[in-house]
Amino acid sequence: MVDRSIQSQLVACLDDLAVAQQRQVLEFALNLRAKPIVGVPGSALLVFAGKIDEADLNSMSSAIEDGCERIDTDGW
């Protein structure tokens, strides 16, 4: 079922886009109607709980705090 109002707005937007951008919109729409991705239930991942040793977890936590807790004002 097509909402004619949305369809006309999309067509109007597409008219303003370059061909490469129109292809991106098409690819996005095709991905939306593709079969949904089926994930793994969390309960199936419980077998991995506790598999990473504490030293590695501490190392990862430190790396996250050092690298991700900062704002790079010159980055943008």
Secondary structure, DSSP 8 states (H G I E B T S, - for coil): ---HHHHHHHHHHHHTS-HHHHHHHHHHHHHHHS-------HHHHGGGTT-S-HHHHHHHHHHHHHHHS---TT--
